[in-house]
Amino acid sequence: MAVIGAGSFGSWIAWRMRSAGRSVLLIDAWGAGHSRSSSGGESRIIRMGYGGDEIYTRMARRSLAEWKDLCERTGESLFHCTGVLWMARSGDPYSESTRRTLERVNVPIEILSAPELAERYPQMRVPDSGSFGILEPESGALIARRAIAAVVRDLIRRGGEYITAAVMPPSGRGRLGFVETRDGKRISADTFVFACGPWLPKMFPDILGERIWPTRQEVLFFAPPAGERRFSPPELPIWIDFTDPRGPYGFPDLEGRGCKLAFDRHGAPFDPDSGDRAVSAESVVEARAFLAERLPLLRDAPLTEFRVCQYENTSNGDFLIDAHPELTNVWLAGGGSGHGFKHGPAVASHISGRILSGAAAEPRFCLSAKGAVQSRTVY
């Protein structure tokens, strides 16, 4: 088997198939967790809350257990149990459905009133008296690029292979015998899995060119005041506020990198090969205005790092995990849509079940469910 793309989906798929006894070659054009990949960068949230989308709550819980197992096997600190705090609002459908789903699936949570939020997290300003908090105390942050590198090293320890090579788009119908690299080499396999993130539309323009849309996403890091511990765990958890139309979310200061801030909304269309990865002045202004409003001690904090990455969005935010409609031994895994990183282990379990034992498809992940018009429903 050959897996093309060594991000969260691809590396875990290769790992899972090797653990099942298959010979596996993992291939990436620039390296596992490289700077242009959707799985690169410093950190990713792993949280259970997904509104009413219980399928993702269950996938995230299974995945967290496997990420923790990876930490134990490798002895690496790849998960920070910071807790994840949802800024919720009474009467808001997403807030209420998140709470109900977490309770139904028995995810540990703590409900905090607005006064309790203000007392526990005085460095944050609670929006108004109608707000409350849903705290997932067992959730937190994955250290992204180091975590991907750890999965790949563990794959190699188990007898899998990994190479750096640029695979060209395949063509034809029926059974694919080989893929060709940019330098003219041929790589043969019985099964091919393409997990190329934002490069999937370039690999398969006919079927994915109008079904996956990469968008430009900016992430900024601000340094807290010297000696200030209130912006580090456990004093500050990861927080998310989907009741705010800007979609803000943030991380505490992890491993000395600063407090991370971003807005979970789709940016402009973006080419992962040639797109400009310099942060815009407008984004810095917006971020500072938000900090002044909600985390006022950081209003003048230095901007210490930034990252311009991309989402690779499906029409509604559901993943794409399905067989290619014309190439009989080719599979597609992508459409992370800005929330996929955490789910790598569960995605690998799903696709390996389909390949190895003919397990049933999940209709939401099928190619046929991917529309040509963006209307996001999964957050």
Secondary structure, 3 states (H helix, E strand, C coil): CEEECCCHHHHHHHHHHHHCCCCCEEEECCCCCCCCCCCCCCEEEECCCCCCCHHHHHHHHHHHHHHHHHHHHHCCCCEECCCEEEEEECCCHHHHHHHHHHHHCCCCCEEEEHHHHHHHCCCCCCCCCCEEEEEECCCEEEEHHHHHHHHHHHHHHCCCEEEECCECCCCCCECCCEEEECCCCEEECCCEEECCHHHHHHHCHHHHCCCCEEEEEEEEEECCCCCCCCCCCCCCCEEECCCCCCCEEEECCCCCCCEEEEECCCCCECCCCCCCCCCCHHHHHHHHHHHHHHCHHHCCCCEEEEEEEEEEECCCCCCEEEECCCECCEEEEECCCCCCHHHHHHHHHHHHHHHHHCCCCCHHHCHHHCCCCCCCCCC
